[in-house]
Structure formats: structure tokens, C-alpha cells
Amino acid sequence: MGYVTATFEDGFERPIENIMWQVVLLVLSGGWYPDKMKTARVNIASFIRANDLNDLLKDVPLDEANLFLHDLKILNLIDP
């Protein structure tokens, strides 16, 4: 996980890319790091509350946006 995280430590251009990356890291952690999972969930949820998710997803292809929203629902990061 450390290598994967360090590879992209400078982040991405768009905020939606950064939050998508945080969701990927959450999934990759696979529950092995409970403290990091909790922190990631809090950070992702805070970002979603502070931003209009639909506005952030407007430039994302529809199929990818729908898949991302589905993932957020499965992870209980947004309401179903």
C-alpha cells in the first residue's frame, strides 16, 4: 500500500480524481488497516458533504460516474 500511495502522493488534477483515488485506496486496504480505513472513510465522507458530487462527476463519462456512485453506495459512503 505504501508504494501505491507514494506513487501518486502529488495527487491528480481534478478533485473528483483525488476522491476516486481515496476510494480505491480504501478498497485496496481490504480491512487490514482499521485505523487507516476509518480515517479514509471520514475523509471521503467529509469531501462528499463539502462538495456537490453530481457537479464533480459532470465531466466523467456516464458509465464511469454511475459505477463510482454504485461503489460509494456499496461502501455506505452515500445513501442508496
Protein Blocks (a to p, Z undefined) as FASTA:
>chain_A
ZZmmmmmmnopfblklmmmmmmmmmmmnnomammlmmmmmmmmmmmmmmpcfklmmmmgc
fklmmmmmmmmmmnopacZZ
